[in-house]
Each structure stands twice: as C-alpha cells, then as structure tokens.
C-alpha cells in the first residue's frame, strides 16, 4: 500500500513547531532514553546511564594515556502509560470545508498540535510528580523563590552537594511565578550588573550557581498531611538515620511525600514512607541520606511542612524518562499507514497512525512512557 501520510508530513511538522513553544522544562532536563522501539504498558525496559566523567592533567608522552574506560550503568523502568489522542474526519466534513474556502490542513494541523501538546503535558506532569521522591527541601511554602535574590539556588545546591550529587550537570525546573521573580531581579536584567543581556533582551533564563534554570507549566502544588503535635520517641537517632519512630502523641497523619522538620534542626526532610497516624505512634522513613543532624534521646517535636509548590533541583542522572512507540500485535493492526514524528525541542517521538473507516478517516497520535526517580538523594525540592 502506498505511503498515504506522505502528503501530510509538512502539515505534521508544522504542527510540531507549534507544540515546541510550550513550557516544557523537565523533559529536556532529565536523563532520557527515547527510541523508536515498541513497548507495551507494564513492560520493563532498561535504559543506559553514563557515569560522571573524570578529568586528568595533560602530560606529553610518546603514546596517549591508557585510560578512558567507563562502567556504563543502567536503570530499569516500567512503561506505565500508553496513551493516544484520536482525530477523525469524514468525507462530507472535509469536502464542506474545502468548498467554503476553509483549509482542511490548517484545522488538521491545529488538531495534531493539540494532540501532541496533550501527551507532552502528561509526560511533563509525570516527571514533575517525582518531587515526592526528593531527599530534602528548601524554601518557604507560599512564597515563590527568587523574590529578592538568587540565594535559593545556592541553598539547594548545598543540599545536593552535601548529599554527594555530581555537580557537573545540575538542573532546576521552576514554575512561572518563580520565573517572573527571576526575570525582575536587577542583577540579572541589568546588563551592567549581569555582564549578559540575554535575560534582558530575550527573556532567557540563565545558568545560576551551576544550575540550568528551566520553566515548566506542570510544576505541582501538593497538599500535605494533617499531622500536628507529633514527637519522636526517646530512643535518640544519629546522623544518617532514616527510620524514625513516633511517640503515641499528636493528631492527624504524616504522609508519604510530606516534608517535615524536627525541633532544633532547620533541614526539611522528605518522608519516603509515611501514611502514619501521628496519634498512634508508628514509624516514618526519611529519604536518603537521612538525618543531617542527630536527634537527642528525648521526645522531639515534629512539624509537617504545609502545602507548597514543588519546584525541583536535581542532577540530570537522578531522574530518568523512557519513551517508546506503543506495542502492536505481530500481525499488525488495521492502520493503513503510520509515521514517527520527533520533536526537536522536547525529544519526544510521537507515532501518528491513520485508520481507514467507512467513508471517514481516523488519525491517532500516541506515545508510551515511564518515569523513575533513580537517585532520590540527588533530588531536592525548592518550595514555593
């Protein structure tokens, strides 16, 4: 059968250019494995992870140094979603548009753009949802970062540095409120103070404190548990402890993904395993690397950080994204043609298929993907 989508390729790429302007911050910031291979929902795929590079001095010699070998790691992820967006036209509809002077290709382009936008935003949202697997947090709930200066990224860099994260490829993804604050900082927008006119002239977010700063429309604002007046037991816990037992006091709950503080310690710790009734004791587990300050052998008050916007800072290798074309049976299906279209900005490769029906045609934009927090202790949240 002839390649019936060929005539629509310019329209499809035109639609892709529209979608590429969306606020997509996480997809280009994470470690990604995007191939044209097919995978089924629930299937486990293995993605390679390159290690951090090591530099050495240049020493002239007769032969080059005998080095450069690396142990390439891997991470296994589950394809958790296989999603599609359909667009259907019948002959009467298309003929009516063309007879009235309206261009079918213009409307079809916009429909494909919206389909790609929908799937891109779902992938971006899934990556933003990994904030619940972060190690620690910095910032004040309800106050967008960068309101007065750039100290916020300095503080999250400290968290990642203390946790041993590789510092060569750091990423920070923020919402538009934090982005607006950053754009109005005079030390960035005044060319004589920033030594760079890109933010002033083009609105480009700069690299700050070693972070590539990006914006995303999918940054999440999460609620928190209702725990109040909870305390630890009197066992005492050294630095690095992750399992903390509560005394049978307090009210409400401490939930997985909450951030908490302990009296006398300003660190905001992520709860990796919670869903604990604070009134009945129980144990909560902190995300690695655990306590940064020891808890004495006395009942120590626990405070649950209130609902907050979860901007994220992380080493690129800490978060992984795998995308595939959705699975097909070995015999194929009833599609008369299909194409893979790759977005040069986000890197996502969408499959576009065309299904011939009775006097009408259905087009389908689809993608399968999975996300994973590979190294939680290399992820920090910047609260807002």
C-alpha positions, 0 to 999 in steps of 0.5 A: 500500500502506498505511503498515504501520510506522505502528503501530510508530513509538512502539515505534521511538522508544522504542527510540531513547531507549534507544540515546541513553544510550550513550557516544557522544562523537565523533559529536556532536563532529565536523563532520557532514553527515547527510541523508536522501539515498541513497548507495551504498558507494564513492560520493563525496559532498561535504559543506559546511564553514563557515569560522571566523567573524570578529568586528568592533567595533560602530560606529553608522552610518546603514546596517549594515556591508557585510560578512558574506560567507563562502567556504563550503568543502567536503570530499569523502568516500567512503561506505565502509560500508553496513551493516544489522542484520536482525530477523525474526519469524514468525507462530507466534513472535509469536502464542506470545508474545502468548498467554503474556502476553509483549509482542511490542513490548517484545522488538521494541523491545529488538531495534531498540535493539540494532540501532541501538546496533550501527551507532552503535558502528561509526560511533563506532569509525570516527571514533575510528580517525582518531587515526592521522591526528593531527599530534602527541601528548601524554601518557604511554602507560599512564597515563590523563590527568587523574590529578592535574590538568587540565594535559593539556588545556592541553598539547594545546591548545598543540599545536593552537594552535601548529599554527594550529587555530581555537580557537573550537570545540575538542573532546576525546573521552576514554575512561572511565578518563580520565573517572573521573580527571576526575570525582575531581579536587577542583577540579572536584567541589568546588563551592567550588573549581569555582564549578559543581556540575554535575560534582558533582551530575550527573556532567557533564563540563565545558568545560576550557581551551576544550575540550568534554570528551566520553566515548566507549566506542570510544576505541582502544588501538593497538599500535605498531611494533617499531622500536628503535635507529633514527637519522636520517641526517646530512643535518640537517632544519629546522623544518617538515620532514616527510620524514625519512630513516633511517640503515641502523641499528636493528631492527624497523619504524616504522609508519604511525600510530606516534608517535615522538620524536627525541633532544633534542626532547620533541614526539611526532610522528605518522608519516603514512607509515611501514611502514619497516624501521628496519634498512634505512634508508628514509624516514618522513613526519611529519604536518603541520606537521612538525618543531617543532624542527630536527634537527642534521646528525648521526645522531639517535636515534629512539624509537617511542612504545609502545602507548597509548590514543588519546584525541583533541583536535581542532577540530570542522572537522578531522574530518568524518562523512557519513551517508546512507540506503543506495542502492536500485535505481530500481525499488525493492526488495521492502520493503513499507514503510520509515521514517527514524528520527533520533536526537536525541542522536547525529544519526544517521538510521537507515532501518528497512525491513520485508520481507514473507516467507512467513508471517514478517516481516523488519525491517532497520535500516541506515545508510551512512557515511564518515569523513575526517580533513580537517585532520590538523594540527588533530588531536592525540592525548592518550595514555593 
